[in-house]
Amino acid sequence: MSEDCIRLSDVSKRFGSAAPALDHLSGRVGGGEITGLVGPDGAGKTTLLRLMTGLMVPDSGSIEVLGFDTRREPAGLQAQIGYMPQRFGLYEDLSVQENLDLYADMRGLALVDRPAAFAELLRFTDLARFTGRLAGKLSGGMKQKLGLACALLKKPRLLLLDEPGVGVDPISRRDLWAMVRDLTKDGTGVVWSTAYLEEAEACDRVLLLNGGKLLFAGPPADMRERVTGRVFKITGISGRRRPILARLLERSEVMDGVIQGEAMRIVVGPGDRPAALIDRAIAGLDAGALSAKPTSPRFEDAFVDMLGGGPGGRSKLAEVARTLDTTDPKPVIEAHGLTKRFGDFTAADDITFAIPRGQIFGLLGPNGAGKSTTFKMLCGLLKPTAGEGRVSGYDLRRESAQARNQLGYMAQKFSLYGDLSVAQNLEFFAGVYGLAGAHKTERIALLGEVFDFGPYGAMSAKDLPLGIKQRLALACAVIHEPAALFLDEPTSGVDPITRREFWTHINALVEKGITVLVTTHFMDEAEYCDRIALIYHGRSIALGSPGALKARVATPEAPDPTMEDAFIALIGASGAGGQS
């Protein structure tokens, strides 16, 4: 076993009169390995990382980092570590090289050592071609790589990373993991904080936090063991999968479930005969020749099970939503040759697709590929250079007001008014969408009840927990009962339980005839879509169902690829060079 980089002994931390941010934690982080600091929003991950850096001290207990006590010797340990905060402080109006120069000054890197250090880090991060580019003009993945380079300017014995994968596409995420894994070969210890439980699978060890308490410490395989034999893949489904999943999630035998392309992934409760439980759950569904076969458990399956299961299949939001005519053959969202140029740069080039009523359509692509540009043109936030976009038959150029009234928009970054309360945000957006009088009052009251905003009604939006912010953003997007929902990375950074609650609402709304356009970097969320357009270098390089895209990259050696495998293979086949 490698020597410990960090020892935590009965650590507690509280802010004001709130519940403890950290509650009597003990654990260890080894050198030469990646330790995942895993848990939902508000679990205490960022607080623990800041304690590890010596930027804060615990209320009780002790933390030893690289042999230094964080209370008595913070300066000593800070000279030995690299730290990349969640919102890394790159200077967006400085170039890549100017940011490196600045951080070299701040870290006290000798002038004579800088050329070799810069050359190694630029090679390591594949940023050598972009030294003159402003940091603000980099894609999300490239910003994270630059942030990592700045954290590594003086080779640390310990590297602390606070959610470096948030908002980063699968290709850039793999690059980051490969870079960090290389560091451990020389004995560097790494703490990788994340709310993405698929990232936990890649760690050597995991510290799993929830509500400030340590729920699990050990290798990911030990966590998965708790649901071994209880995870099933259901195939042979006929008809629409979403209502079938909703019915299954209401069964007492079922702890969790998600859509996986044409199939479903179901976790049943504990017991001596899990096969009997899944057979009982699917009996009488009348959904085709269903087949339930055991499949390999994931860390996320075990985590949701540990917390008592998912939120169920009922959506109060959908229950009060109007039902739209799903037999109407006319598409709800249309892109015809959409093109956007910024000077001599073409961000989106001849994008064409149509989305019928009651479908989820996914726009996928690497950071900087053009999917956000396409998305913004279709929801009226960006005027196309050429081509046409329509929502519910309204042209986004000539009938923009009518088109916008037919759609609800949920932005990638929380875009509500932080200084307004929950109630004031609902009031404001209801007015923006033209609601008035008794109808406006009724919709605000109804959504407040559906999302249980009562305890938060007077709280400023900026102070809400992330899960409640997401509920509020969704409530504001649907307050006027739109025909289409535009969701731009809607669950980035939120925990698995909140994500499941969100998708329970979306799946149920789609069954009521709402049409959804979504961008996401979660490949499991891509599986929820009916169809996907994969955007790369501004062009649509693949269009089809998740199953069809995975089938395109299947080989005799890998006959059952994941959606992430398909994403990376299709981008590679399209000639992926570095991002630009």
C-alpha positions in Angstrom: 0.0 0.0 0.0 1.3 3.4 -0.9 2.1 5.9 1.8 -0.8 8.1 2.8 -0.9 11.7 1.5 -3.8 12.7 3.7 -5.1 11.4 7.0 -8.5 12.6 8.3 -9.3 12.1 12.0 -12.8 12.8 13.2 -13.1 16.0 11.1 -16.2 18.2 11.6 -17.0 21.6 10.1 -20.1 23.8 10.6 -21.1 27.2 9.1 -23.4 29.1 11.4 -26.5 27.4 12.7 -27.0 25.1 9.7 -26.4 21.3 9.9 -22.7 20.3 9.8 -21.1 20.6 6.4 -18.9 17.8 7.6 -19.8 15.4 10.4 -17.0 13.4 12.1 -15.1 12.2 9.0 -12.2 9.9 9.2 -10.3 8.5 6.2 -7.2 8.4 4.1 -5.8 9.3 0.7 -3.0 7.3 -0.7 0.0 8.5 -2.8 0.2 7.3 -6.4 -3.5 6.8 -6.8 -6.7 8.6 -7.6 -9.1 9.0 -4.7 -12.6 10.0 -5.8 -14.4 12.5 -3.5 -17.9 11.6 -4.6 -21.3 12.8 -3.6 -24.3 14.9 -4.5 -24.6 18.7 -4.4 -24.2 19.9 -0.8 -22.6 16.7 0.4 -19.5 18.6 1.7 -17.0 17.8 -1.1 -15.8 21.4 -1.6 -15.6 22.1 2.1 -13.4 19.0 2.6 -11.1 20.0 -0.3 -10.6 23.5 1.2 -9.8 22.0 4.5 -7.2 19.8 2.8 -5.5 22.8 1.3 -5.3 24.6 4.7 -7.5 27.5 3.4 -9.9 26.6 6.2 -9.5 24.8 9.4 -11.8 22.2 10.9 -14.0 23.0 14.0 -12.9 19.7 15.5 -10.6 16.8 14.5 -7.4 17.0 12.6 -6.1 16.8 9.0 -2.6 15.8 8.2 -1.5 16.5 4.6 1.9 15.3 3.4 3.0 15.2 7.0 1.9 18.8 7.7 -0.9 19.6 10.2 -3.3 21.9 8.3 -3.9 24.0 11.4 -0.3 24.7 12.4 1.6 24.4 9.0 -0.7 25.6 6.1 2.1 27.4 4.3 4.3 24.3 4.3 1.7 22.0 2.8 0.5 24.7 0.2 4.0 24.7 -1.2 3.7 21.0 -1.9 0.3 20.7 -3.5 -1.6 21.7 -6.6 -5.2 22.9 -6.3 -7.8 23.4 -9.0 -11.0 25.0 -7.6 -14.4 24.3 -9.0 -14.4 27.7 -10.7 -10.8 28.0 -11.6 -9.5 31.5 -11.8 -8.3 31.8 -15.3 -8.1 35.3 -16.7 -10.3 35.2 -19.8 -8.8 38.4 -21.3 -5.3 36.9 -21.1 -3.9 34.4 -23.6 -3.0 30.8 -22.7 0.7 31.8 -22.4 -0.1 34.9 -20.4 -2.1 32.8 -17.9 0.8 30.4 -17.6 3.2 33.3 -17.0 1.0 34.8 -14.4 0.6 31.6 -12.4 4.3 30.9 -12.7 4.8 34.3 -11.0 2.3 33.5 -8.3 3.8 30.0 -7.7 7.3 31.4 -7.5 8.6 29.3 -10.4 12.2 30.4 -11.3 12.7 32.1 -14.7 15.4 29.6 -15.6 12.9 26.7 -15.0 10.0 28.1 -17.0 10.8 27.2 -20.6 11.1 23.5 -19.8 8.1 23.5 -17.5 5.9 25.3 -20.1 7.0 23.1 -22.9 6.2 19.9 -20.9 2.8 21.2 -19.8 1.8 22.4 -23.2 2.7 19.0 -24.7 1.0 17.2 -21.8 -2.3 19.2 -22.3 -2.0 19.5 -26.1 -2.3 23.3 -25.9 0.9 24.2 -27.7 -1.0 25.3 -30.8 -3.2 27.7 -28.8 -0.7 29.7 -26.7 -1.8 32.9 -28.3 -5.5 32.3 -27.9 -7.5 34.2 -25.2 -8.6 31.9 -22.4 -12.1 33.2 -22.8 -12.2 31.9 -26.4 -11.3 28.4 -25.4 -13.8 25.5 -25.3 -14.8 24.1 -21.9 -12.5 21.1 -22.2 -9.5 23.3 -23.2 -10.2 25.7 -20.2 -10.1 22.7 -17.9 -6.8 21.6 -19.5 -5.3 25.0 -19.0 -6.5 25.1 -15.4 -4.8 21.8 -14.8 -1.6 23.0 -16.4 -1.6 26.1 -14.1 -2.1 23.8 -11.1 0.9 21.7 -12.2 3.4 24.4 -12.8 5.4 23.3 -9.8 5.1 19.5 -9.8 3.0 18.8 -6.8 3.2 15.7 -4.5 -0.6 16.0 -4.1 -3.2 17.3 -6.6 -6.6 18.4 -5.5 -9.3 18.8 -8.2 -12.8 20.2 -7.5 -15.2 18.8 -10.1 -12.9 19.2 -13.2 -15.3 17.2 -15.4 -18.3 19.5 -15.1 -19.5 20.7 -18.5 -16.7 18.8 -20.3 -17.5 16.5 -23.3 -16.6 12.7 -23.2 -13.5 13.1 -25.4 -12.0 16.0 -23.2 -13.0 14.1 -20.1 -11.0 11.0 -21.3 -8.1 13.3 -22.0 -8.2 14.8 -18.5 -8.3 11.3 -17.0 -5.4 10.1 -19.0 -3.3 13.2 -18.0 -4.2 12.8 -14.3 -3.5 9.0 -14.4 -0.1 9.7 -15.8 0.7 11.9 -12.8 0.1 9.0 -10.4 2.8 6.9 -12.0 5.4 9.2 -10.4 3.7 8.8 -7.0 1.6 12.0 -7.0 -1.6 11.5 -5.0 -4.8 12.9 -6.6 -8.2 13.8 -5.1 -10.8 14.1 -7.8 -14.1 15.6 -6.6 -17.2 14.8 -8.6 -20.9 14.5 -8.6 -20.7 12.2 -11.7 -20.8 8.7 -10.4 -19.5 7.2 -13.7 -16.2 9.1 -12.8 -16.1 7.2 -9.5 -15.7 4.0 -11.5 -12.3 5.2 -12.8 -10.9 5.9 -9.3 -8.7 3.6 -7.3 -10.5 4.4 -4.1 -13.6 6.4 -3.3 -14.8 8.5 -0.3 -18.6 8.8 -0.7 -20.2 11.7 1.1 -23.8 12.6 1.6 -25.1 15.3 4.0 -21.6 15.8 5.5 -21.3 12.1 6.5 -18.9 9.5 5.1 -21.1 6.7 3.7 -18.4 4.6 2.1 -14.6 4.4 1.8 -12.9 1.9 -0.4 -12.5 0.6 -4.0 -15.4 1.2 -6.3 -15.8 -2.6 -6.8 -16.6 -3.0 -3.1 -19.4 -0.5 -3.4 -20.8 -2.2 -6.5 -20.9 -5.5 -4.6 -24.0 -4.4 -2.7 -26.1 -4.6 -5.8 -24.4 -7.6 -7.5 -27.1 -9.8 -9.0 -29.8 -7.2 -8.5 -29.3 -5.2 -11.8 -31.2 -6.3 -14.9 -31.4 -5.2 -18.5 -34.9 -5.5 -19.9 -35.3 -5.9 -23.7 -38.0 -6.9 -26.1 -40.1 -3.8 -25.2 -42.9 -2.9 -27.6 -44.6 0.5 -27.5 -43.3 3.6 -25.8 -40.7 2.9 -23.1 -41.4 5.9 -20.9 -44.8 5.0 -19.5 -43.6 1.4 -19.0 -40.6 2.7 -17.0 -42.9 5.0 -14.9 -45.1 2.0 -14.0 -42.0 -0.1 -13.0 -40.6 2.7 -10.8 -43.9 2.6 -8.8 -43.5 -1.1 -8.0 -42.3 -1.9 -4.5 -39.8 -4.4 -5.9 -37.9 -1.8 -7.9 -35.3 0.5 -6.3 -34.2 2.4 -9.5 -34.5 2.4 -13.2 -33.5 4.3 -16.3 -33.9 4.0 -20.1 -31.0 2.6 -22.0 -31.7 3.2 -25.7 -34.3 0.5 -26.7 -33.9 -1.2 -23.4 -34.3 -0.4 -19.7 -31.9 -0.8 -16.7 -33.7 -1.9 -13.5 -32.4 -2.4 -10.0 -34.5 -4.5 -7.7 -34.5 -4.5 -3.9 -32.5 -6.8 -1.7 -33.6 -10.3 -1.2 -32.5 -13.9 -1.8 -34.2 -14.3 -5.2 -33.7 -11.1 -7.3 -34.8 -12.9 -10.5 -38.1 -13.6 -8.9 -38.4 -9.9 -7.9 -37.8 -8.7 -11.5 -40.2 -11.3 -12.9 -42.9 -10.1 -10.5 -42.3 -6.5 -11.4 -42.7 -7.0 -15.2 -45.5 -9.5 -14.9 -48.7 -8.1 -16.4 -47.1 -5.1 -18.1 -48.4 -6.1 -21.5 -45.4 -4.4 -23.2 -44.1 -7.1 -25.6 -42.0 -10.2 -25.2 -40.0 -8.8 -22.3 -36.7 -10.4 -21.3 -34.9 -9.5 -18.1 -31.2 -10.6 -18.0 -28.7 -9.8 -15.2 -26.2 -7.1 -16.2 -23.0 -5.7 -14.5 -23.7 -3.3 -11.7 -22.5 0.3 -11.7 -21.3 2.5 -8.9 -24.4 4.7 -9.5 -26.7 1.7 -9.1 -25.2 1.1 -5.7 -25.3 4.7 -4.6 -29.0 5.2 -5.5 -29.7 1.9 -3.7 -27.8 3.1 -0.6 -29.9 6.2 -0.4 -33.1 4.2 -0.4 -33.8 4.2 -4.2 -34.9 6.7 -6.8 -37.8 9.2 -6.6 -40.3 6.8 -8.3 -42.1 7.2 -11.6 -44.8 9.7 -10.7 -44.6 13.3 -12.0 -47.0 15.8 -10.4 -45.9 18.3 -13.1 -47.2 16.1 -15.9 -50.4 15.2 -14.0 -51.4 18.9 -14.2 -50.0 19.6 -17.7 -52.3 19.9 -20.7 -52.4 17.0 -23.2 -51.3 17.9 -26.8 -52.5 16.1 -29.9 -49.7 13.5 -30.6 -51.4 12.4 -33.8 -50.5 15.8 -35.5 -47.9 14.8 -38.2 -46.4 18.3 -38.4 -43.0 18.7 -36.8 -42.8 20.9 -33.8 -39.1 21.9 -34.1 -37.5 22.3 -37.6 -34.0 23.2 -38.8 -33.6 23.7 -42.5 -30.0 24.4 -43.6 -29.2 26.4 -40.4 -25.9 28.1 -40.8 -24.1 30.6 -38.6 -20.9 32.4 -39.4 -18.8 34.7 -37.1 -16.6 36.6 -39.6 -14.7 33.9 -41.5 -15.5 31.2 -38.9 -18.5 28.9 -39.5 -19.8 27.7 -36.2 -22.8 25.8 -37.7 -23.0 24.7 -41.3 -26.2 23.5 -43.1 -27.9 21.8 -40.0 -31.1 20.1 -41.0 -33.5 17.9 -39.0 -37.2 17.9 -37.9 -38.6 16.8 -34.5 -42.2 15.5 -34.4 -44.5 16.0 -31.4 -43.8 14.0 -28.2 -40.2 13.1 -28.9 -36.9 13.8 -27.1 -34.2 14.9 -29.6 -30.6 15.2 -28.4 -27.8 17.5 -29.8 -24.4 16.0 -28.9 -20.9 17.0 -29.7 -17.6 17.9 -28.3 -17.0 21.3 -26.6 -16.8 23.9 -29.4 -18.4 21.7 -32.0 -21.3 24.0 -32.8 -24.2 22.3 -30.9 -24.8 25.3 -28.6 -24.8 27.6 -31.6 -27.4 25.4 -33.3 -29.4 25.2 -30.1 -29.4 29.0 -29.6 -30.6 29.6 -33.2 -33.5 27.2 -32.7 -34.7 28.9 -29.6 -34.4 32.4 -31.0 -31.4 33.6 -29.1 -29.1 33.8 -32.1 -30.0 35.0 -35.6 -28.8 32.5 -38.3 -26.6 33.7 -41.2 -28.6 31.3 -43.5 -31.3 28.7 -43.4 -34.5 28.6 -41.4 -35.7 27.5 -38.0 -39.3 27.0 -37.0 -41.1 26.2 -33.7 -44.7 25.0 -33.9 -44.8 26.3 -37.5 -43.6 29.8 -36.6 -40.5 31.1 -38.4 -37.9 32.2 -35.9 -36.9 35.2 -38.1 -40.2 36.6 -39.1 -42.5 35.4 -36.3 -40.0 35.4 -33.4 -42.5 36.5 -30.7 -45.0 33.8 -31.6 -42.3 31.2 -31.8 -40.8 32.1 -28.4 -44.2 31.9 -26.8 -44.4 28.2 -28.0 -41.2 27.2 -26.2 -39.7 27.0 -22.8 -36.0 27.5 -22.2 -33.8 26.1 -19.5 -30.2 27.4 -19.7 -27.0 25.5 -19.1 -26.0 27.9 -16.3 -28.6 29.0 -13.8 -30.1 32.0 -15.6 -32.9 33.1 -13.3 -32.6 36.3 -11.2 -30.5 35.5 -8.2 -31.5 38.5 -6.2 -35.2 37.7 -6.7 -37.0 35.2 -4.5 -38.5 32.0 -5.8 -42.0 33.6 -5.8 -40.7 36.8 -7.6 -39.0 34.7 -10.3 -42.2 32.8 -11.0 -44.1 36.1 -11.1 -41.6 37.7 -13.4 -41.4 34.8 -15.9 -45.2 34.4 -15.9 -45.4 38.0 -17.0 -42.7 37.7 -19.6 -44.7 34.8 -21.2 -47.8 36.9 -21.3 -49.8 35.3 -18.4 -52.1 37.7 -16.6 -54.9 37.9 -14.1 -56.4 34.9 -12.5 -54.7 32.5 -14.9 -51.3 33.8 -13.9 -52.1 33.5 -10.2 -53.4 30.0 -10.7 -50.3 28.8 -12.6 -47.9 30.3 -10.0 -49.8 28.6 -7.1 -50.0 25.3 -9.0 -46.3 25.1 -9.8 -45.4 26.1 -6.2 -47.5 23.2 -5.0 -46.1 20.7 -7.6 -42.5 21.5 -6.8 -43.0 22.0 -3.1 -41.6 25.6 -3.1 -43.3 26.5 0.2 -40.3 26.4 2.4 -38.2 28.3 -0.1 -40.7 30.9 -1.4 -39.1 33.9 0.2 -35.5 32.8 -0.4 -33.3 34.5 -3.0 -32.7 32.2 -6.0 -29.0 32.5 -5.7 -29.1 31.0 -2.2 -31.1 27.9 -3.1 -29.6 24.4 -3.0 -28.7 23.3 -6.6 -31.6 20.8 -6.8 -34.1 23.4 -5.8 -32.6 25.9 -8.3 -33.1 23.2 -11.0 -36.8 22.8 -10.0 -37.3 26.5 -10.1 -35.6 26.8 -13.6 -37.9 24.0 -14.9 -41.0 25.6 -13.3 -40.2 29.0 -15.0 -39.7 27.2 -18.3 -43.1 25.5 -18.3 -45.2 28.1 -16.5 -46.9 29.1 -19.8 -47.4 25.4 -20.9 -45.2 25.5 -24.0 -45.4 23.0 -26.9 -41.6 22.6 -26.9 -38.9 22.6 -24.2 -35.3 23.6 -24.9 -32.9 22.1 -22.3 -29.2 23.1 -22.5 -27.2 20.7 -20.3 -30.0 20.8 -17.7 -28.5 18.5 -15.2 -24.8 19.5 -15.3 -23.3 19.1 -11.8 -26.4 17.8 -10.1 -26.6 14.5 -8.1 -28.1 11.3 -9.5 -31.3 11.5 -7.4 -32.1 15.0 -8.6 -31.3 14.0 -12.2 -33.8 11.1 -11.9 -36.5 13.4 -10.5 -35.8 15.8 -13.4 -36.1 13.1 -16.0 -39.2 11.7 -14.5 -40.9 15.0 -15.2 -39.4 15.3 -18.7 -40.4 11.7 -19.7 -43.9 12.2 -18.4 -44.3 15.6 -20.2 -43.2 14.0 -23.4 -46.0 11.4 -23.0 -48.4 14.4 -22.8 -47.2 15.6 -26.2 -44.4 18.0 -25.2 -41.4 18.0 -27.6 -37.9 18.3 -26.1 -34.6 19.4 -27.6 -31.7 18.7 -25.2 -28.0 19.1 -25.2 -26.0 17.0 -22.7 -22.5 15.6 -22.0 -24.0 12.7 -20.0 -24.0 9.7 -22.4 -26.6 7.9 -20.2 -28.9 10.9 -20.8 -28.3 10.6 -24.5 -29.8 7.1 -24.2 -33.1 8.7 -23.1 -33.5 10.4 -26.5 -35.6 9.1 -29.3 -33.1 10.4 -31.8 -29.7 12.2 -31.7 -27.8 14.5 -34.0 -24.1 14.4 -33.4 -22.5 17.8 -34.3 -18.7 18.1 -35.1 -16.9 21.0 -36.7 -20.2 22.7 -37.2 -21.7 19.9 -39.2 -24.1 17.1 -38.4 -22.1 13.9 -38.9 -24.6 11.4 -37.6 -28.4 11.3 -37.1 -30.4 8.5 -35.7 -31.7 6.6 -32.6 -29.2 5.7 -29.8 -29.4 2.1 -30.8 -28.7 2.9 -34.5 -25.6 5.0 -33.6 -24.3 2.3 -31.4 -24.9 -0.3 -34.1 -22.8 1.8 -36.5 -19.7 1.4 -34.4 -20.2 -2.2 -33.2 -17.5 -4.7 -34.1 -17.0 -8.4 -33.6 -14.5 -7.5 -30.8 -16.9 -5.0 -29.2 -20.5 -6.1 -30.2 -22.3 -4.1 -27.5 -20.7 -0.6 -27.4 -21.8 2.1 -25.0 -23.1 5.5 -26.1 -19.8 7.0 -25.0 -18.0 4.4 -27.3 -20.2 5.4 -30.1 -19.7 9.2 -29.5 -15.9 8.8 -29.5 -15.8 6.4 -32.5 -18.0 8.5 -34.7 -16.1 11.7 -33.9 -12.8 9.8 -34.6 -14.2 8.5 -37.9 -15.1 12.1 -38.9 -11.4 13.1 -38.6 -11.0 14.4 -35.0 -7.9 16.4 -34.6 -7.5 18.7 -31.7 -10.3 21.1 -30.7 -10.2 24.5 -32.1 
